[in-house]
Amino acid sequence: MNELRIPVSRLTAFIADIFTAAGCARDEAERIAHYLVSANLAGHDSHGVIRVPRYIAWLKEGAVKPGQTLTIVNESPTHALVDGNRGFGQTVGPLAVDLGIEKAKAHGLAAIALRRAGHLGRIGDFGERAAAAGLVSLHFVNVAGGELVAPFGGVERRFSTNPVCIACPRPGAEPLVLDFATSRVAEGKVLVASQGGKPVPEDSLIGPDGTISGDPSLLYGPLEGTLVRDATKGPGALRAFGEHKGSGLAFMCEILAGCLTGGATSGPMPAGPRHITNGMFSIYIDPQHFAGAGFAAAVESYARYVKSSRPATPGSEVLLPGEPEQRRRAERLRDGVPLSAMTWQTICDTAASLGLTPPALGEDNGERAGDRG
Ligand code: NAD
């Protein structure tokens, strides 16, 4: 498989240039680039720069709007219902998190219901933001306008990939961050696989006849002849993780992030371009108002105990939520972000459509690029 390694600073600058050329203010373009590259650094390529062509298409179509802020629909000292006005998730998402942080710091607990946000990307970034402020946080997300996942026992799509994130600060150490899609794999991972990246597990998708498979064409339809993937075109569906339990969690994400926010639940996707928004119901908790000073020590002690479990495979280790991402981040900050040649091509094509010249890659300018099997 042909894979490129792109240094983080060069990739981030190139992505920011693309969003600037597409009409975003420079600070917003840099923020979008920061969060997309952050997802790649965490190892979640599905929510990284692979999304650029789609984000630019949505921007051109008016499905996502630059320069937006939150509208506060309803508020008390411990809660807020906010509307993201179809602004970039990378802009309205952090604003909603900061509102939750401010309220929880003042009152111990806060719930923020965000509706109509542009794609929020990797939710773990928001858990990490709250943890950096010393807060525990829980985030339940749905995707209005996107229907990709079959419920347990069904073959027809009824949910989206509805991620859940729970994050916990650890003073002096990286936070604990549990952050996953409730589908067997995130849709973006099927996108990565469809573009020559890592294949998805063989039990990730289900066909209309109930056949279980790892074939991305069940989601996108025929893959040949185009790099553009449209999830309305496939005859099948993603599967929920964890059988009835993951399916139930995905259902409850729709209730919390779709119904409680007053936004929209997942439903049949209209023909034509897929214009999704995210809903996110978040709870922020200041440990100082609960276990208090003993909380951090209790977390450390228990985390050590969990990690001390004898590895199932000799030579391996038990990892805590967030540890795989921390390790991947350290490796990619050092070696660059790996992208399939096909994914890089789609980003360069998007840049070219906006009149930009992609940065040159090659040994001569310090890049490592080549065949990595
Ligand atoms: P995943 O299956 O890789 O699971 C990631 C979680 O599992 C992390 O908390 C990680 O620390 C933990 N983990 C992974 N390997 C582990 C191990 N060996 N031991 C212990 N813990 C381990 O993630 P995913 O389901 O593919 O989701 C990818 C990303 O997609 C997430 O960041 C999610 O927020 C994002 N997402 C976003 C949307 C959206 O609409 N915005 C939709 C779906 C998913």
Residues whose N, C-alpha, C, O or C-beta is under 5 A from the ligand:
A	BS01	NAD	H44 H47 L120 G121 R122 I123 G124 V143 T161 N162 P163 V177 L178 D179 F180 A181 S183 V185 A186 L319 L320 P321 G322 E323 P324 E325
